Amino acid sequence: HVNDYRLCWSLNRKLGISLSRRESDIEEPGPEHIAHYTAFDHTEELTQAQYSLVSNHAPEGILVTDQRQTDFFLVVDIATQTPPAEVLDRVRSAEFVLTAFPLDPRGLRGAHKLLR
């Protein structure tokens, strides 16, 4: 319900990271046009662990169709310094976040699209 850059600002504050927009969006063929999904990345200096925030919705379609209700995915590298449960708690407490839940990428068709 908010712009992606506002969500990034909120997550940056809660997680102590610095998500910044990628130079190019994730592109997928849509029914009539190419769909563009925004993506933001951060790399931890010490561990080189990657955080990525990816939009699931574009005017031209949905990136991961079996998660239609999901607006954004926060993909967190397992090598991160922060334990997964703590990351989830911080995300849930971030401004503009209505709900957050863990997903197993092995159970998602199209999860590979989030790793581009």
C-alpha positions as CSV (number, residue, x, y, z in Angstrom):
1,H,0.0,0.0,0.0
2,V,3.1,2.3,-0.1
3,N,5.7,3.1,-2.7
4,D,8.7,0.8,-2.8
5,Y,11.1,3.5,-1.9
6,R,9.2,4.2,1.4
7,L,9.2,0.5,2.3
8,C,13.0,0.5,1.6
9,W,13.5,3.4,3.9
10,S,11.6,1.7,6.7
11,L,13.4,-1.6,6.2
12,N,16.8,0.1,6.1
13,R,16.0,1.8,9.5
14,K,14.8,-1.4,11.2
15,L,17.4,-3.8,9.7
16,G,20.4,-1.4,9.8
17,I,21.0,-1.9,6.1
18,S,21.1,0.3,3.0
19,L,18.9,-1.1,0.3
20,S,19.4,0.7,-3.0
21,R,17.6,0.3,-6.3
22,R,19.2,-1.8,-9.0
23,E,20.2,-0.2,-12.2
24,S,17.8,-2.4,-14.1
25,D,14.5,-4.0,-13.1
26,I,13.6,-7.6,-13.3
27,E,11.9,-8.1,-16.6
28,E,9.3,-10.8,-17.5
29,P,7.1,-11.1,-20.5
30,G,3.5,-10.0,-19.8
31,P,0.3,-10.6,-21.8
32,E,0.8,-7.5,-23.9
33,H,4.1,-5.8,-22.8
34,I,7.3,-6.6,-20.9
35,A,6.6,-6.3,-17.1
36,H,9.2,-4.5,-15.0
37,Y,9.5,-5.4,-11.3
38,T,11.6,-3.1,-9.1
39,A,14.4,-4.6,-7.0
40,F,16.6,-3.2,-4.3
41,D,19.9,-4.7,-3.0
42,H,22.2,-4.5,0.0
43,T,25.4,-6.4,0.6
44,E,26.8,-6.8,4.2
45,E,30.4,-5.7,4.3
46,L,31.7,-8.4,6.7
47,T,30.0,-11.5,5.3
48,Q,29.1,-10.3,1.8
49,A,25.6,-11.7,2.5
50,Q,22.9,-10.2,0.2
51,Y,19.5,-8.7,1.0
52,S,17.1,-8.1,-1.9
53,L,13.7,-6.5,-1.9
54,V,11.7,-7.5,-5.0
55,S,8.3,-6.2,-6.0
56,N,5.8,-8.9,-6.9
57,H,3.4,-6.6,-8.8
58,A,3.7,-4.6,-11.9
59,P,0.9,-3.0,-14.1
60,E,1.7,-5.8,-16.6
61,G,1.6,-8.8,-14.3
62,I,2.7,-10.7,-11.2
63,L,6.2,-12.0,-10.9
64,V,5.5,-15.1,-8.6
65,T,2.0,-16.0,-9.4
66,D,1.5,-18.6,-6.7
67,Q,2.0,-15.8,-4.2
68,R,-0.5,-13.3,-5.7
69,Q,-1.3,-11.7,-2.3
70,T,2.4,-10.9,-1.6
71,D,3.4,-7.4,-2.6
72,F,7.1,-7.7,-1.9
73,F,9.7,-10.4,-1.2
74,L,12.7,-9.8,1.0
75,V,15.3,-12.4,0.1
76,V,17.9,-12.7,2.8
77,D,21.1,-14.7,2.3
78,I,21.6,-17.4,4.8
79,A,25.1,-16.1,5.5
80,T,23.8,-12.9,7.1
81,Q,25.0,-12.0,10.6
82,T,21.5,-11.6,11.9
83,P,19.5,-14.8,12.8
84,P,16.5,-15.3,10.5
85,A,14.0,-15.1,13.4
86,E,15.4,-11.7,14.4
87,V,15.3,-10.5,10.8
88,L,11.6,-11.5,10.6
89,D,10.8,-9.8,13.9
90,R,12.5,-6.6,12.7
91,V,10.6,-6.7,9.4
92,R,7.3,-7.2,11.2
93,S,8.0,-4.1,13.3
94,A,8.9,-1.9,10.4
95,E,6.6,1.0,9.4
96,F,4.4,0.2,6.4
97,V,4.7,-3.6,6.9
98,L,1.3,-5.1,7.5
99,T,2.4,-8.7,7.7
100,A,5.6,-10.7,7.1
101,F,6.0,-14.5,7.0
102,P,8.8,-16.9,6.0
103,L,8.6,-18.7,2.7
104,D,10.6,-21.8,1.6
105,P,11.8,-21.0,-1.9
106,R,11.9,-24.7,-2.7
107,G,8.1,-24.7,-2.5
108,L,7.6,-21.7,-4.8
109,R,7.3,-22.1,-8.5
110,G,9.1,-19.1,-10.0
111,A,11.3,-18.5,-6.9
112,H,14.3,-18.4,-9.3
113,K,13.0,-15.1,-10.6
114,L,13.8,-13.5,-7.2
115,L,17.4,-14.4,-7.5
116,R,18.2,-12.6,-10.8
